[in-house]
Amino acid sequence: MIPLLLISIPLLSGLAVFLLKNSPASKALALVSSIATLALALVAVFSKGILHYDAAWLPALGSRFSLMQDGMAKMLCLLTAISFPVVFAATYNNSYQKSAAFYGLMLLTQAGLMGVFLASDALLFYFFWELALIPVYFLCSIWGGERRIAVTFKFFIYTFIGSLLMLVGLLYVYSRTADHSFALESFYQVKLMAKEQACVFALFFMAFAIKMPIFPLHTWQPDAYEQSPTATTMILSGVMVKMGIYAVIRWLLPMVPDAVHGHANFVIILSVIGMIYASFIAIRQDDIKRLIAYSSIAHMGLMCAAIFVQNRIGLEGVMIQMFNHGINVIGLWIVADAIEQQLGTRKISELGGLAQKAPVMAILLVLMALANVALPLTNAFVGEFLMFIGLFQFNVWMAAIAGISIILAAVYTLNMIQRVFYGQVAEKVSNAVDISFNIQLALGILVILVLVMGLYPQPMINLTKDTVDAIFVQR
């Protein structure tokens, strides 16, 4: 029942929040619901074995409401469950028009994300994939920035095309199943010819690559992150991009292994190009949100490359880094939102000397930023180290080129810290005050996770070991 409850709690709470209209209780209910979901996700993490739920859904189509929570699903459900209460707490003092609708859509997004990570039926997976995306369209288009309509339309076109391609591929594989079933195991057992595998790979991978996103399918992301309300951006960047990484591991690797192997070099080259490209663009940014957005593209490129090297150590690094990247990037977004809410600007050139006015904010941001550049003893170090070893074992030169992104990440991150928090106090910073307790609490939780995972990452590696084992047994 735990997998079902992880979806049901945010889904039912989201529908209940809509009924509250513009009552201040809407944000309180959203926070309480997210805390309840987190408690359940922690129960799942400490439960032994794989958790299942199965019920009749669309028997005429061979589709069931089938949920499976193995180690990877437990980890991503935990990331999702941590992210929402942290985001709600950090933005608790923010005001939104039609607040009930805002928080209701956020909870529906959480329900969709949980469903994506839990579905073990292909049609159900597609249903939740769309359920996770649809509320985001409305969140961006209603509560976004000045260019929100154009940006949301671009986001819609990209994701709609990707979803349509995935649906075509999904229906084709379904037609080739022996038992005419959408079950995960039935999809794994389909025997496709080389050309069929190549076509199915292209259809699925386009959808997943758009969602990550990787170069050159990334152009929707910086605009969407910049124009979305920051609470939504946190979820987009911290959790939703993991849908693509997760889907490649869960569906693509076991389903079309020959096509994955045949296209590995091409995907790795694109991923590494994206890492370097995004890092150089990040260096040139004057907008904090766009800098974080391009930094995220670089990190996702490394994860994608590490998957396609197809060795165990690289995949273990991806598993742990999916969780750690989500924690780190949400921490950066929280600080960016705190600066914008208080000072009315995100431009780095208009800031300076903020540490003198907000020392707690400065300390917490520095810790999150150092984790973002994978400093040893922070959580990102272990995951990036494993991924680079996997890439090194695949191709030394490719690893060396990708390694340039580490230097570039240090450049743009440390430059941002220096220009925003140190030096002479800028005019717009002169009346700044330190962050409120709710933001300190949210960042404090994330900093604890950064340090604990940096010092002792083994529990997370153990949690996802069963998924890694299963993938390499199947291959």
Stockholm file with secondary structure:
# STOCKHOLM 1.0

chainA/1-475         MIPLLLISIPLLSGLAVFLLKNSPASKALALVSSIATLALALVAVFSKGILHYDAAWLPALGSRFSLMQDGMAKMLCLLTAISFPVVFAATYNNSYQKSAAFYGLMLLTQAGLMGVFLASDALLFYFFWELALIPVYFLCSIWGGERRIAVTFKFFIYTFIGSLLMLVGLLYVYSRTADHSFALESFYQVKLMAKEQACVFALFFMAFAIKMPIFPLHTWQPDAYEQSPTATTMILSGVMVKMGIYAVIRWLLPMVPDAVHGHANFVIILSVIGMIYASFIAIRQDDIKRLIAYSSIAHMGLMCAAIFVQNRIGLEGVMIQMFNHGINVIGLWIVADAIEQQLGTRKISELGGLAQKAPVMAILLVLMALANVALPLTNAFVGEFLMFIGLFQFNVWMAAIAGISIILAAVYTLNMIQRVFYGQVAEKVSNAVDISFNIQLALGILVILVLVMGLYPQPMINLTKDTVDAIFVQR
#=GR chainA/1-475 SS CHHHHHHHHHHHHHHHHHTTTTCTHHHHHHHHHHHHHHHHHHHHHTSCSCEEEEEEEEGGGTEEEEEEECHHHHHHHHHHHHHHHHHHHHTTTCCCTTHHHHHHHHHHHHHHHHHHHHBCBHHHHHHHHHHHHHHHHHHHHHHSCTTHHHHHHHHHHHHHHHHHHHHHHHHHHHHHCTTCCCBHHHHHHCCCCHHHHHHHHHHHHHHHHHHTTCTTSCTHHHHHHHHSCHHHHHHIIIIITHHHHHHIIIIIHHHSHHHHHHHHHHHHHHHHHHHHHHHHHHHTCCBHHHHHHHHHHHHHHHHHHHHHTCCHHHHHHHHHHHHHHHHHHHHHHHHHHHHHHHHSCCBGGGCCCHHHHCHHHHHHHHHHHHHHTTCTTSHHHHHHHHHHHHHHHHCHHHHHHHHHHHHHHHHHHHHHHHHHHSSSCCGGGTTCCCCCHHHHHHHHHHHHHHHHHHHCCHHHHHHTHHHHHHHHHHC
#=GC SS_cons         CHHHHHHHHHHHHHHHHHTTTTCTHHHHHHHHHHHHHHHHHHHHHTSCSCEEEEEEEEGGGTEEEEEEECHHHHHHHHHHHHHHHHHHHHTTTCCCTTHHHHHHHHHHHHHHHHHHHHBCBHHHHHHHHHHHHHHHHHHHHHHSCTTHHHHHHHHHHHHHHHHHHHHHHHHHHHHHCTTCCCBHHHHHHCCCCHHHHHHHHHHHHHHHHHHTTCTTSCTHHHHHHHHSCHHHHHHIIIIITHHHHHHIIIIIHHHSHHHHHHHHHHHHHHHHHHHHHHHHHHHTCCBHHHHHHHHHHHHHHHHHHHHHTCCHHHHHHHHHHHHHHHHHHHHHHHHHHHHHHHHSCCBGGGCCCHHHHCHHHHHHHHHHHHHHTTCTTSHHHHHHHHHHHHHHHHCHHHHHHHHHHHHHHHHHHHHHHHHHHSSSCCGGGTTCCCCCHHHHHHHHHHHHHHHHHHHCCHHHHHHTHHHHHHHHHHC
//
